[in-house]
C-alpha cells in the first residue's frame, strides 16, 4: 500500500505532499513543518477526478487542514 503525507509550512502555509523518506526529514524540522494528513493517493485522486468544481476544491482544501 502506498501512502502520501501532507505537510504545511507553519509560516508560509506552503503545502507539500511527500513520500515516507521526505516525511521523516520534515518531521525532524517540526518547528517549520506541520503534518496535517496521511492519505492513500489513489483514493484521493479518484475522488478529485470524479468530483465537480466546488466539491473538488473542498476536497483539496481539506487535505491541507488539520482534522
C-alpha positions as CSV (number, residue, x, y, z in Angstrom):
1,X,0.0,0.0,0.0
2,X,1.3,3.4,-0.9
3,X,0.6,6.5,1.3
4,X,1.3,10.1,0.9
5,X,2.0,12.6,3.8
6,X,0.7,16.1,3.6
7,X,2.7,18.9,5.4
8,X,2.0,22.6,5.8
9,X,4.7,25.2,6.4
10,X,4.0,27.0,9.7
11,X,4.9,30.5,8.4
12,X,4.2,30.5,4.7
13,X,1.3,28.0,4.6
14,X,3.1,26.2,1.7
15,X,1.7,22.6,1.3
16,X,3.8,19.6,0.4
17,X,2.8,16.1,-0.4
18,X,5.7,13.7,0.2
19,X,6.7,10.1,0.5
20,X,7.8,8.4,3.7
21,X,11.5,9.3,3.3
22,X,10.8,13.0,2.8
23,X,8.3,12.9,5.7
24,X,11.0,11.8,8.0
25,X,13.1,14.8,7.1
26,X,10.2,17.1,7.6
27,X,9.4,15.6,11.0
28,X,12.9,16.5,12.0
29,X,12.1,20.1,11.1
30,X,8.9,20.3,13.2
31,X,9.4,23.9,14.1
32,X,8.8,24.7,10.4
33,X,6.6,21.9,9.1
34,X,3.3,20.5,10.5
35,X,2.0,17.1,9.5
36,X,-1.7,17.6,8.6
37,X,-2.8,14.4,6.9
38,X,-1.8,11.0,5.7
39,X,-3.7,9.8,2.6
40,X,-3.9,7.0,0.1
41,X,-3.1,8.9,-3.1
42,X,-5.0,6.6,-5.4
43,X,-8.3,7.1,-3.4
44,X,-7.8,10.8,-3.2
45,X,-7.1,11.2,-6.9
46,X,-10.2,9.1,-7.7
47,X,-12.3,11.4,-5.5
48,X,-10.8,14.5,-7.1
49,X,-11.3,13.3,-10.7
50,X,-14.9,12.2,-10.1
51,X,-15.9,15.4,-8.3
52,X,-17.3,18.6,-9.7
53,X,-15.7,22.1,-9.3
54,X,-16.9,23.1,-5.8
55,X,-16.6,19.6,-4.3
56,X,-13.2,19.2,-5.9
57,X,-12.0,22.4,-4.4
58,X,-13.3,21.4,-1.0
59,X,-11.5,18.1,-1.1
60,X,-8.2,19.8,-2.0
61,X,-8.7,22.4,0.7
62,X,-9.5,19.8,3.4
63,X,-6.3,17.9,2.6
64,X,-4.2,20.8,3.9
65,X,-6.2,21.4,7.1
66,X,-5.6,19.5,10.3
67,X,-8.5,17.2,11.1
